[in-house]
Every structure is written in structure tokens, then in C-alpha cells.
Amino acid sequence: MVSGRNVFMRNRLLKNWHKWRKVILIHIGNDIVDLTDPHNMGKSRNPRFVNRVFTTSEQRQIFNSANPDTMIWAIWAGKETAYKIISKCDPSASSTPRLYEVSLDCTDNFSKSDAFPIGDSSISGSVDTPSGKIYIRIFVTCDYVHCVGATSPLETTDAVVWHVDRIGAVSEVSPAYESMFVRETLKKHLSAYVGESPEDMEIRREKGTNGLNPPFVYLNGRRDEIDISLSHDGAFTAYAFTILDS
């Protein structure tokens, strides 16, 4: 449905895939929120939710926005993305939302007369976390908010690929189907880069001391160094993965 990469170099990647660097230089995360899901509507008018999840600075961003219900999920997606990244480096990292403070570049001079950017444009920002800063980019449509993040600014790398799919109306899908769907679509997309059949790939989440670990890619039964992130909500699924050019 929607894909992205700063510089798309598929032919070069296919040719040079065997030169893949063994050390991934960045970690990534992503999160998607279905704005059409009734459960996600009107959250900015829920003071208990707002005060529990968002810092004072974030609340200013939300309520200074012309579209607080969209802004609230943009910031939420930033928090979730950052936590997914940090938990890869520190499995014991806290998931408390207020510990992950989001700052979006578009809110520096944002007023209620401004419209929230919707369409092909994106919003850059950062998240201050207990383990350092995470850099994010948020894409907003009328139907969803999608955030992609990394430990390095996305503007400085072409090593991150992301994609969004619509899988059906909320009433027609289940979380189990969403999870299966996003894994299968990721394997198909990834196979074009690694030169492997999707049937030879597996996405696993293994048990850790604090629950399930982040997902990893296995090629022919062996864990690969590709960094991935999966997300699904309502009628939408999204994923991101890293590639390093030689």
C-alpha cells in the first residue's frame, strides 16, 4: 500500500547482498494507529488517559494542535516506536509511557489555526528515553498514523525500509490474523533484498525474562542480523527493516 526508503537501490542491493555487513549499526522500530477504529476516537477528551500517558510538554503539543485526536496518536506512536527500539538494547527497559517524551518539529510554531500535515508529507521529531534519544518520522493520512524510528536520524541513512498495508475493515479482522498477515507480507518484501524464498524465512519472538523478546528474522533456520519491527492496529499493518549497502 505505502512503502518508503530514503534512496531506493534495489538492483544494487540484490547484486551486493553477499557483502552485507555483519554488524547492524542502527536499531529500528515502528508503530501504526488506525484512526478509523472507533476505540481510537475522542481520546483527547479523556483526561485520565491524557494525564496518565502524556507529559506536560506533550499535552501542550496535543491541545495546541488543530487536530488533537490525530496529534495524540502521533505522539503515542512515537512513544511506542521508541520503546520497541530501546527494549532491543535493554530487555528490562520500562514501558511507562511518560518516560518516553516526544517532541515533534512541526509543533515549534504550531497553533490552532494550522492544519495537521496530512498526505504524503511527514513530520520529523525525537523521543527522549531513559536510554537516550530516538529519532522518528511520522506519516499521517486520514485513516492512520504511522511512525518509523531509529537510533540514528532517518534523514542521514538509506538503510531503513518501511511499508503499510490495509487488510480490511476492523470488524473483519482479528489480532491473530493481523499478526500473521504482517509477518507474511514482511517476508515477501524482504525476500527481494536477501535473495531467499519467503518459505525459507521465519519471524520468531522468543521468550525472555520479561516476556516475549522483539521479533527476529531466521533464514534457513539460522538467526540473521536483519533488524525488523512489526506493528498492527485495526485495519492496518506496518513493518520496517534495515538494510546496509556495501
Helices and strands as residue ranges (DSSP letters): E 2-4, H 10-16, G 17-19, E 28-34, G 38-40, G 43-45, H 47-53, H 56-63, H 68-89, G 97-99, E 101-104, G 105-107, E 122-129, E 132-140, E 144-150, G 154-156, E 160-166, G 170-172, H 175-194, G 198-200, E 201-204, E 207-208, E 211-212, E 216-219, E 222-223, E 228-233, E 236-242
